[in-house]
Amino acid sequence: MSVSLHQQIRVGAYVAKQTLLGRKKYPLVLFLEPLFRCNLACPGCGKIDYPAPILNKRLSVKECLDAVDECGAPVVALPGGEPLIHKEIGEVVEGIVARKKFVSLCTNALLLEKKLHLFKPSPFLFFSVHLDGLEEEHDHAVNQKGVFKIAVQAIKKAQDAGFQVNVNATIFDNMSADQVADYLDFATDLGVGISISPGYAYERAPDKQHFLSREKTKNLFRDVFRRAKKTGKKWNLSHSTLFLDFLAGNQEYECTPWGSPTRNVFGWQKPCYLLGEGYVSSFSELMETTEWEKYGTGKYEKCSNCMAHCGYEPTAAMDAVKNPLKLFKLSNLFKIRTEGQMAPEIELSNARPAEEHHERIVAEQMDRIAEEKAAKKAAKNRETIPA
């Protein structure tokens, strides 16, 4: 795998420590969203489906760094929205790196060349560029021509400047195994690490027709890995082999939602990065008050087809620490089984029905924004009234 040995050792030591301390629920990756606004409108994403006052909100540098300290996860992902829109993103990243946390700055790369000067190369920092396939597939996924070429050029510029670069691919059902394999060949030849995950069916996404079911995901990844074995190509995949084995249908995992907690402009998000069904003001409150047992595949309808890395990579990481021999037996991609019976699937018939929370949350946040605006206006008026 292409994750640096430095990161593997630090994260592995962190997981081992939590295990020795007997902690059953602990974070691995903090998803820190400093804003929701984006300069693209991808049909497979529902992150920007908010009124302008919400899209204009930003986490301050202090709020970002306080979240990092409060959570304590060894890895911090900075998604969005598009984090490079944030005017203080350089300070945010600098503060996280100073804490010796691994930072994955997720970007569509449209602004990357322009903003490179805000950052310094570091073993704790890498850019994670969204690249959802080769040119035709990616430009279709983001609904804008030319984005693929801009992203690839920005990747090369960042590499030339000494930065580590990863690409992050979300796979939908309109990509064949050959297209996925060709993409992995291209990205590996580009010299980047590769994160790959089946798309999650965001309830607010404009396009709901092309998300993969769990069965389709397993069959697709078996086909993809079969091609790797046939060609002998070694891809720079930034995942544990246990997670890849799960994608191929060989591991009977449940998700670990608390492994990737989310802090955004609303607060700490319940229950995970992909589902926003409530918000609290602190990380401890998130961990203590979320009814974790109500979420996950087989428990909640919205989770039925999810096999995303943010929920299942933490499961795989914890499994690796508990069962190192299992990981040793899957030391590389070529050892992943692509034939034969798959692990039993989770029964979906008892999952509780999906609940609608979006409109309530938007209304609550708009009320809060109005209250904050009124309070600022009143404070300003008091300053201008003579004593």
C-alpha positions as CSV (number, residue, x, y, z in Angstrom):
1,M,0.0,0.0,0.0
2,S,1.1,3.6,-0.6
3,V,0.6,5.0,2.9
4,S,4.0,6.1,4.2
5,L,5.7,3.8,6.8
6,H,5.8,6.9,9.1
7,Q,2.1,7.2,9.0
8,Q,1.5,3.5,9.3
9,I,3.6,3.3,12.4
10,R,2.1,6.3,14.1
11,V,-1.5,5.3,13.4
12,G,-0.8,1.7,14.3
13,A,0.7,2.7,17.6
14,Y,-2.3,4.9,18.3
15,V,-4.8,2.1,17.6
16,A,-2.7,-0.3,19.7
17,K,-2.7,2.1,22.6
18,Q,-6.5,2.5,22.5
19,T,-6.9,-1.3,22.4
20,L,-4.5,-1.8,25.4
21,L,-6.5,0.9,27.3
22,G,-9.7,-1.1,26.6
23,R,-11.4,1.7,24.7
24,K,-14.0,0.4,22.3
25,K,-15.0,3.7,20.7
26,Y,-12.3,6.1,19.5
27,P,-11.7,8.2,16.4
28,L,-9.2,7.5,13.7
29,V,-9.8,10.2,11.2
30,L,-11.4,13.6,12.0
31,F,-13.4,14.9,9.1
32,L,-13.1,18.7,9.5
33,E,-15.3,20.6,7.1
34,P,-14.4,24.3,7.3
35,L,-17.2,25.3,4.9
36,F,-19.9,23.8,2.6
37,R,-19.5,26.1,-0.4
38,C,-17.9,24.6,-3.5
39,N,-16.9,25.9,-7.0
40,L,-18.4,22.8,-8.6
41,A,-21.9,21.3,-8.4
42,C,-21.4,17.6,-8.8
43,P,-24.6,15.7,-9.4
44,G,-23.6,12.8,-7.1
45,C,-23.0,15.1,-4.1
46,G,-25.6,16.8,-1.9
47,K,-23.2,18.8,0.2
48,I,-24.1,22.2,-1.3
49,D,-27.9,21.9,-1.0
50,Y,-28.2,24.8,1.5
51,P,-29.3,28.4,1.4
52,A,-26.7,31.1,0.7
53,P,-26.4,32.2,4.4
54,I,-25.3,28.7,5.3
55,L,-23.0,28.3,2.4
56,N,-21.4,31.6,3.4
57,K,-20.5,30.3,6.9
58,R,-16.9,29.3,7.8
59,L,-15.2,27.7,10.7
60,S,-12.6,30.0,12.2
61,V,-9.0,28.9,12.5
62,K,-9.5,28.6,16.3
63,E,-12.6,26.5,15.8
64,C,-10.8,24.2,13.5
65,L,-7.8,23.7,15.8
66,D,-10.0,23.3,18.9
67,A,-11.8,20.5,17.1
68,V,-8.5,18.8,16.3
69,D,-7.4,19.0,19.9
70,E,-10.8,18.0,21.3
71,C,-11.0,14.9,19.0
72,G,-7.5,13.7,19.2
73,A,-7.6,11.6,16.1
74,P,-4.1,11.0,14.5
75,V,-5.4,11.9,11.0
76,V,-7.4,15.0,9.9
77,A,-9.2,15.1,6.6
78,L,-10.3,18.6,5.3
79,P,-13.2,18.1,2.9
80,G,-16.0,20.4,2.1
81,G,-17.3,22.0,0.0
82,E,-14.0,23.1,-1.4
83,P,-11.6,23.9,1.4
84,L,-9.3,26.0,-0.8
85,I,-12.1,28.6,-0.9
86,H,-11.5,29.2,2.8
87,K,-9.4,32.4,3.1
88,E,-7.5,31.1,6.2
89,I,-7.0,27.5,5.0
90,G,-3.2,27.9,5.0
91,E,-3.3,28.8,8.7
92,V,-5.6,25.9,9.5
93,V,-3.3,23.4,7.8
94,E,-0.2,25.0,9.4
95,G,-1.8,24.6,12.9
96,I,-2.7,21.0,12.3
97,V,0.7,20.0,11.0
98,A,2.3,21.8,14.0
99,R,0.3,19.3,16.2
100,K,1.9,16.4,14.2
101,K,-1.4,15.2,12.8
102,F,-1.5,13.8,9.3
103,V,-3.5,16.2,7.1
104,S,-5.4,15.2,4.0
105,L,-6.6,18.4,2.3
106,C,-9.3,17.3,-0.1
107,T,-9.7,19.4,-3.2
108,N,-11.1,19.4,-6.7
109,A,-7.8,21.2,-7.6
110,L,-9.4,24.0,-9.5
111,L,-7.6,26.4,-7.1
112,L,-4.6,24.3,-6.2
113,E,-2.0,25.9,-8.3
114,K,-3.1,29.4,-7.3
115,K,-3.0,28.5,-3.6
116,L,0.1,26.3,-3.4
117,H,2.1,29.2,-1.9
118,L,0.0,29.0,1.3
119,F,1.5,25.6,2.2
120,K,4.8,24.1,3.0
121,P,5.8,20.5,2.1
122,S,5.7,18.2,5.1
123,P,5.6,14.5,5.9
124,F,2.3,15.3,7.7
125,L,0.6,16.9,4.7
126,F,-0.8,15.6,1.5
127,F,-3.3,16.9,-1.0
128,S,-6.1,14.5,-1.8
129,V,-7.4,15.5,-5.3
130,H,-10.8,14.3,-6.4
131,L,-10.3,12.4,-9.6
132,D,-13.3,10.2,-10.3
133,G,-12.0,8.3,-13.3
134,L,-10.2,9.2,-16.5
135,E,-11.0,12.4,-18.4
136,E,-14.4,11.5,-19.8
137,E,-15.7,9.8,-16.6
138,H,-14.3,12.5,-14.3
139,D,-15.6,15.5,-16.3
140,H,-19.0,13.8,-16.4
141,A,-19.0,13.1,-12.6
142,V,-18.3,16.8,-11.9
143,N,-20.6,18.0,-14.7
144,Q,-18.0,20.3,-16.2
145,K,-15.5,19.8,-19.1
146,G,-11.9,20.5,-18.7
147,V,-11.7,19.8,-14.9
148,F,-9.7,16.6,-15.3
149,K,-6.9,18.4,-17.3
150,I,-6.8,21.2,-14.7
151,A,-6.6,18.6,-11.9
152,V,-3.8,16.6,-13.5
153,Q,-1.8,19.7,-14.2
154,A,-2.2,20.9,-10.6
155,I,-1.1,17.5,-9.3
156,K,2.1,17.7,-11.3
157,K,2.8,21.2,-10.1
158,A,2.3,20.2,-6.5
159,Q,4.6,17.2,-6.9
160,D,7.2,19.4,-8.5
161,A,7.0,21.7,-5.5
162,G,7.7,18.8,-3.2
163,F,4.2,18.0,-1.9
164,Q,2.7,14.5,-1.4
165,V,-0.4,14.0,-3.5
166,N,-3.1,11.4,-3.3
167,V,-6.2,11.1,-5.6
168,N,-9.6,10.2,-4.3
169,A,-12.0,8.4,-6.6
170,T,-15.7,7.8,-5.9
171,I,-17.0,5.0,-8.1
172,F,-20.5,4.9,-9.5
173,D,-22.3,2.1,-11.4
174,N,-21.6,3.8,-14.8
175,M,-18.0,2.7,-14.7
176,S,-16.9,-0.7,-15.9
177,A,-14.2,-2.8,-14.3
178,D,-11.9,-2.0,-17.3
179,Q,-12.5,1.7,-16.8
180,V,-11.6,1.5,-13.1
181,A,-8.5,-0.6,-13.9
182,D,-7.4,1.9,-16.6
183,Y,-7.9,4.7,-14.1
184,L,-5.8,2.9,-11.4
185,D,-3.1,2.3,-14.0
186,F,-3.1,6.0,-14.9
187,A,-3.0,7.3,-11.3
188,T,-0.2,4.8,-10.4
189,D,1.9,6.0,-13.3
190,L,1.2,9.6,-12.2
191,G,3.0,8.8,-9.0
192,V,0.2,9.4,-6.6
193,G,-1.5,7.4,-3.8
194,I,-5.0,6.3,-4.6
195,S,-8.1,6.2,-2.3
196,I,-11.1,4.6,-3.9
197,S,-14.6,4.0,-2.6
198,P,-18.1,3.2,-3.8
199,G,-20.3,6.4,-3.8
200,Y,-22.7,6.9,-0.9
201,A,-26.2,7.7,-1.9
202,Y,-26.6,11.2,-0.5
203,E,-30.3,11.9,0.0
204,R,-29.8,15.5,-1.4
205,A,-27.8,14.4,-4.4
206,P,-29.4,15.5,-7.7
207,D,-28.4,12.2,-9.4
208,K,-29.7,9.2,-7.4
209,Q,-29.6,6.7,-10.2
210,H,-26.0,5.7,-10.4
211,F,-25.0,4.7,-6.8
212,L,-23.8,1.1,-6.4
213,S,-25.6,-1.5,-4.3
214,R,-23.5,-3.6,-2.0
215,E,-23.8,-6.6,-4.4
216,K,-22.7,-4.5,-7.4
217,T,-19.8,-3.1,-5.4
218,K,-18.5,-6.5,-4.5
219,N,-18.8,-7.9,-8.0
220,L,-17.2,-4.8,-9.5
221,F,-14.2,-4.8,-7.2
222,R,-13.7,-8.5,-7.7
223,D,-13.6,-7.9,-11.4
224,V,-11.1,-5.0,-10.9
225,F,-8.8,-7.0,-8.7
226,R,-9.0,-9.9,-11.1
227,R,-7.6,-7.7,-13.8
228,A,-4.7,-6.7,-11.4
229,K,-3.8,-10.3,-10.9
230,K,-4.0,-10.9,-14.7
231,T,-1.7,-8.0,-15.6
232,G,0.5,-8.1,-12.5
233,K,0.1,-4.3,-12.1
234,K,0.8,-3.0,-8.6
235,W,-1.5,-0.1,-7.9
236,N,-0.6,2.6,-5.3
237,L,-3.8,2.0,-3.3
238,S,-3.9,4.0,0.0
239,H,-6.0,1.4,1.9
240,S,-5.4,-1.6,4.1
241,T,-5.7,-4.9,2.3
242,L,-8.4,-5.8,4.7
243,F,-10.6,-2.9,3.5
244,L,-10.0,-3.9,-0.1
245,D,-10.8,-7.5,0.8
246,F,-14.1,-6.2,2.3
247,L,-14.9,-4.4,-1.0
248,A,-14.3,-7.8,-2.8
249,G,-16.9,-9.4,-0.5
250,N,-14.6,-11.4,1.6
251,Q,-15.0,-9.8,5.0
252,E,-18.1,-9.6,7.1
253,Y,-17.7,-6.2,8.6
254,E,-20.0,-3.7,10.2
255,C,-19.2,0.0,9.9
256,T,-17.5,2.0,12.6
257,P,-19.2,5.5,12.4
258,W,-17.3,6.9,15.4
259,G,-14.1,6.1,13.7
260,S,-14.5,9.1,11.4
261,P,-16.3,11.9,13.4
262,T,-17.3,15.1,11.6
263,R,-17.0,18.7,12.7
264,N,-18.5,21.3,10.4
265,V,-20.2,24.7,10.5
266,F,-23.2,23.2,12.2
267,G,-21.3,21.5,15.0
268,W,-20.4,17.9,15.6
269,Q,-22.4,15.8,13.2
270,K,-24.5,12.8,14.2
271,P,-23.9,10.0,13.4
272,C,-21.1,10.1,10.7
273,Y,-19.6,12.0,7.8
274,L,-22.2,10.7,5.3
275,L,-25.3,11.2,7.5
276,G,-26.2,14.5,9.1
277,E,-29.2,13.8,11.4
278,G,-28.4,16.0,14.3
279,Y,-25.6,18.2,15.8
280,V,-24.0,18.7,19.2
281,S,-21.6,21.3,20.5
282,S,-18.7,19.0,21.6
283,F,-16.9,15.8,20.7
284,S,-17.6,14.2,24.0
285,E,-21.3,14.9,23.6
286,L,-21.2,13.3,20.2
287,M,-19.6,10.2,21.5
288,E,-21.7,9.9,24.6
289,T,-25.2,10.9,23.3
290,T,-25.3,9.4,19.7
291,E,-27.4,6.2,19.6
292,W,-24.8,4.3,17.6
293,E,-26.8,1.1,17.8
294,K,-29.5,2.7,15.5
295,Y,-27.1,3.2,12.6
296,G,-25.3,1.0,10.1
297,T,-26.2,-1.5,7.4
298,G,-29.1,-3.7,8.5
299,K,-30.1,-1.2,11.2
300,Y,-31.1,1.9,9.2
301,E,-32.5,2.2,5.7
302,K,-30.1,5.0,4.6
303,C,-27.1,2.8,5.4
304,S,-28.3,-0.2,3.4
305,N,-25.9,0.1,0.5
306,C,-23.0,1.8,2.2
307,M,-19.5,0.4,1.9
308,A,-17.7,3.7,2.0
309,H,-14.1,3.9,3.3
310,C,-15.0,6.5,6.1
311,G,-17.1,3.9,7.8
312,Y,-15.4,0.6,7.0
313,E,-11.7,1.5,6.8
314,P,-11.7,2.1,10.6
315,T,-13.2,-1.3,11.1
316,A,-10.5,-2.8,8.9
317,A,-7.8,-0.9,10.8
318,M,-9.1,-2.2,14.2
319,D,-9.4,-5.7,12.9
320,A,-5.8,-5.6,11.7
321,V,-4.5,-4.7,15.2
322,K,-6.6,-7.4,16.8
323,N,-5.8,-10.0,14.1
324,P,-2.4,-9.3,12.7
325,L,-2.1,-12.8,11.2
326,K,-5.1,-12.1,9.0
327,L,-3.5,-9.0,7.7
328,F,-0.2,-10.8,7.2
329,K,-2.0,-13.4,5.0
330,L,-3.3,-10.5,2.9
331,S,0.0,-8.8,2.5
332,N,-0.8,-7.5,-1.0
333,L,-3.6,-7.0,-3.5
334,F,-2.8,-10.2,-5.4
335,K,-3.8,-12.4,-2.4
336,I,-7.3,-11.0,-2.3
337,R,-9.8,-13.8,-3.3
338,T,-11.8,-12.9,-6.4
339,E,-13.5,-16.3,-6.9
340,G,-15.9,-18.4,-4.9
341,Q,-18.5,-17.7,-2.3
342,M,-18.6,-14.3,-0.6
343,A,-19.0,-13.6,3.1
344,P,-22.6,-13.6,4.3
345,E,-24.4,-10.3,3.6
346,I,-26.1,-8.3,6.3
347,E,-29.8,-8.9,6.5
348,L,-31.6,-5.7,5.5
349,S,-35.3,-6.5,6.2
350,N,-35.2,-5.4,9.8
351,A,-33.7,-1.9,9.1
352,R,-35.7,0.9,10.5
353,P,-37.2,3.3,7.9
354,A,-35.3,6.4,6.8
355,E,-36.1,9.6,8.6
356,E,-36.1,13.1,7.1
357,H,-34.0,15.7,9.0
358,H,-32.7,18.0,6.4
359,E,-35.5,20.6,6.4
360,R,-35.5,20.8,10.2
361,I,-31.8,21.2,10.4
362,V,-31.8,23.9,7.7
363,A,-34.6,25.8,9.6
364,E,-32.7,25.6,12.9
365,Q,-29.5,26.8,11.3
366,M,-31.2,29.7,9.5
367,D,-32.8,30.7,12.8
368,R,-29.4,30.7,14.5
369,I,-27.9,32.8,11.8
370,A,-30.7,35.3,12.1
371,E,-30.2,35.4,15.9
372,E,-26.4,35.9,15.5
373,K,-27.0,38.7,13.0
374,A,-29.5,40.4,15.3
375,A,-27.1,40.2,18.2
376,K,-24.3,41.7,16.2
377,K,-26.5,44.5,15.0
378,A,-27.7,45.3,18.6
379,A,-24.1,45.3,19.9
380,K,-23.1,47.7,17.1
381,N,-26.0,50.0,17.9
382,R,-24.9,50.0,21.6
383,E,-21.4,51.1,20.6
384,T,-22.7,54.0,18.5
385,I,-25.1,55.4,21.2
386,P,-23.4,58.1,23.3
387,A,-23.0,57.4,27.0
